[in-house]
Amino acid sequence: MYFKYNLILGILTFGNSLFSQLPVSSMYLLEIKNPMDSNWVITKINYLSALNPAGYNNQPYFIDNNHLLATIRKPNNSNTEIYKFDLLNKTARNITNSASSEYSPRVYPENSEEISCVKVPENDSTIQNLVILNASNGKQVKFITNDHSKIGYYRYLKNKTWVCYLVQEPHVLSIYSEPDRTRKVFASSIGRCFEVVNLNEIYFVHKITEEHWVLKSYNIDTEKSKTIAKMPPGVEDFVINSNQQLICASKSSILRLSESGTWSILTDLKALNINNIGRLALYGNRLVLVNLNAS
């Protein structure tokens, strides 16, 4: 048994360089009775970080309803590894076990037996490449990029084309063509989270000033951007549900963007001492959140 469900609480109803310093963080799995409603009823909250309670547990990604990828670094390790969680059988195992560090795991859309991730060599943190790994043994299959600056985060777009967050000053978003190794920058001063919608639109957070962050969309066909909404203070992470609604978290609250462009509270987890929510991963009625632990 690699992790335990020690917060199974029954039915609860609530009211309305880039990787050099990794915070202590914990992951929680929420099961939501009514994920499309405006006031969530949480039926279970499960703690997923018992295997690494004092370390870095972050970047969750749902493979399917019962399997999750995440980036883990234990306190006595200098590098991160990719873990796969079996939520049904309550186990977890590391896919990678190498001297390098791996981040941001996702299933490779062209082959479900492989995963994509950002790989940082052991002795050179100036290199951050996007690579493909075997999902069973973690062995590298190929490079996607090895000449495209430092990749921080990414999404697969289509036809061997990727959207990449480049680690430079300022941070930029670019569209990278794998076959001809060309890139086109389309946004700068951006947050770490972005999502591809309908294969021709990219949602991202534009950090206009330190205090003014807005959610924008970029249309690949027209090459134009438009503002969707102002983000809550300090929030750069979001997910999109099956109804194309945007969800984010601010402190202890999980929020959803209304059609009027305002954020409304779906649930609040302050009573559980979950007060600093960052990244989210959503699959159906299941949400994994990352809580940054108090230092």
N, C-alpha and C positions, 0 to 999 in steps of 0.2 A: 504494500500500500504506500503510494508516494505522496498522496495528499488527502486531506480529510475534509469532510463536510461538517464543520463544527458550528455552522451558523444556520442550520436548518430550522427555521423559525415558525413554520406553519404559515397560516394565511395572515398577511400583514396588509393593512390599508393605510396608505400615506396620503397626506394632503397634497392640495395643489403644490581646439579641434572639436566637433558635433557630439561625439560619444565619449569624450574623455572623462567627464564627471557624471556618473550614473547615480541617480537618487535611489534610496531605499524605497521600494514600492510593493504594493500588494494587489493581487487580482481577485475580483469577486464575480461570481456568476449569479445573475438575477433571472428568475423565471417569472414572466409577466402574464397575468391572466387575460388582460385586455390591452394588448400593445397598440391598438389603433384608437383607443379612447383618450380623452383629455386628462383623465385622472387615473394613473396606473394603480392596479392592485398587484402587489408583489406576493407571490405564493411561496417562494423560497429564495434565500440568499445563501450561497455556498462559497466558502473561503477556498481559494485555489492555490495558495502560496505556502502551504505547510511544509513543502519540501525545501523552501528557501525563505524563511520568515524574515531574515535580516538582510536580504540581498535585493537585487534588481529583478523585478518580475514585470515585464512590460511588453508592448507591441503585440497584443492579442490579435489573432486572425482565425475566424471560423473556417474550417474545411467543410464541415457539414454540421448538422444539428448536434452531433455527439463528439466531434473531434475539433481540437483547437491547436493552433501553433502559437508559440510565444518565444520571446527572447529572455534568457535567464542569465544572470551572473551571480554566483555565490560569493560570499565575503572573502573567502580564501583564494579566489581565482582572479587573475588579471584579465581574463578574456570572457566574452559572452558565448553562449551556446544556444542553439535552437532546440526547443523541446516540443514534443507532441503530447497533448493531453487527451486521454480517453475519458470523456465526461460520464459515460454510461457505466464503465467498470471502475472508475475512480482511480486511474493510474496515470503515470506520466513517465516518459523516457526521453533521453536526449538523442536527437538525430545526429547532431554534430558533436565531435569531441576532438578538437584540433588546437594547434597553437595559435591559429588566427582567431579573430572575432567575427561572428556572424550576427546580422541584425535584420529586422524588417522582413520576416519570412512570409511568403504567400505561395499558394499553389500556382504552378506555371500553367497558364491556360492552354498551351499547346500540348501538354502531356501531364495528366493528373498524377503520374508516378514520380513527378519531379517537382521541386520547389525552387522559387527564386528568392534571392536574399542579397543584402549588401555584405561584402566581405572585406575585412581590413586585415592585412598581413601582420604577423606578430611583431616585426621590428620596424614597421614603416606606417605610421598612422596618417601619413599624407596621402595614402592610396586608399580609396574606397570604391571598389568595383561592384557592378551588378553581375551576379553569376547565377548559374543554374546548378542545383545539386540533386543527387539521387535522394528521393524522399525516404528510402529505407535505411541506407547506410551513411548518408551525408557526404558522400564523395562528390567532388566537383565534376560536372559533366562538360560545362563550357563557360566561357566568358560571354556575357552580353555586351559589356563595355570594358575596355581596358585603355581607352584613350579619350574619355569623355568627362574630364574633370573628376571631382570627388562627388560621388552619388550619395545623397543623404537618404532620400525616400523615392519611391517610384510607384507607378501603376502601369499595367499593360493596357495599351489602347486598342490596337488592331493591326493585323498584317505586319507583325514583327516591328511594330512601332510602340515606343514607350514614352510616358510622361515622367520626367525626372526632376527632382529637386536637387540643385547643385549647391554644394557647400562652398560659397565664396562670399565676398562682401560687395554689394548686398546679396543675400540668397536669391536665386532665380529659379523659375520653372522653365523647362525646355521640352520640346518634342524631339525625341531621338529616333532616327531610322537605323535599325539594326543592319539591314543589308548594305547600305552605302555609307554608314557611320557618319551621318551628318546630323546636325542639331539646329533647332530654331528656338531661340529664347522668346517667350511671349509675356512674361510677368516677372517683376522684381520686388524685393522687400516683402516676401511672402512667408506665411506660416508653414509649419511642417506637414499639415494635413491638407490633402486634396483628393477629389474623387472624380472619376469619369462617369458621365451620365449619357446614356443613349449613344455611345460611341462617337459623339461629335461635340460634346460639351464637357468642360472641366470646371468644377467648383473648387475655389481656393480662397484663402484668407489673405487679404492685402493689408499689411501693416503700414498704414499711411504715416502715422507717428507712433511714438511709444504708447500713447493712450487711445489712439483712434484706429481700431481694426474693423474692417468691413469684409463681409462675404461677397465674393464676386463669381461670375460665371464667364468663361471664355468659350466662344463658339469657334470651333476649328475651321468650319467652312467659310464663315464670314470674316474670321480673324478679328473679331470685335469682342470687347469685354463690357459687362454691365454690372452694376451694383445690385445685390439682392437685399441685403440687410446689414445693419450694424451688429457686430458680435458683442456678446457680454464682455465686460472688462477682463482682459487677460486671457481670453479663451481663443484657442486656435484649433482645437480638435472637434470633429463632428462626424456623424455617420448619416446615411440616408436609408430610410426604411423602404419597404416594398411599395408604398404609396407615394414615393418620391418626396416624403417629408423629411426635413432636416432636424437632427437631434444633436444636442451638445450637452455639456455639463459645466456648471459653475459652482465651485466650492462643494457643497453637499447636495446640490440640486441637479436634477436631470431635466432639461428643457426641450421644448419643441417649437419650431418656428411656425407661426400662424400665417394665414394668407395675407393678413394685414401687415406683415413684416415685423411683428413683435414676438418676443420669446415668452412662452408660458410654462409654468412648472408642471411636470408630469408626476414627479415624486421627489421627496427629500429624505436623505439618509443620515441626517445629523444625529438622530437618536442612536445610530449604530456606530458612531464615532468615525464615520466616513465623511471627511470634511474637505478633501483636496483632490477631487476627481479630475483626471486628465484624459487619457485615451479611452476610446470606447470601441467595442466590436459588437455588431448586431446580426442576429440570424433568427428570423421568425419572431418567436416570443421569448427569445433568450438574448440577454445583454451581458457582455463581460465588460467590467469597468476596471480601470487602474486607479488606485488611490495612492497618492504620494504620502508616505509616512512622515509624521512629525519628527524632526531631528532632535 
